[in-house]
Amino acid sequence: MPNENKEMDLLWEVEEIAKVIGRTPRQTFHMLKTGQLPAKKVGGRWVAERGKLISFFLETAA
């Protein structure tokens, strides 16, 4: 049985999300705020799951 915690690699804050998607923090913040990325705001901080972000871009590109 795989370790579910390893599968859920969370990215906290706009800067970390920006690094993964190859955008500036400003571009990323705009995408987050307008709902263009699969992420949520938790306690005033943006959080996204790395796997969902990657899948989102792979599906968009296809």
Secondary structure, DSSP 8 states (H G I E B T S, - for coil): ---HHHH--EEESHHHHHHHHT--HHHHHHHHHTT-SSEEEETTEEEEEHHHHHHHHHHHH-
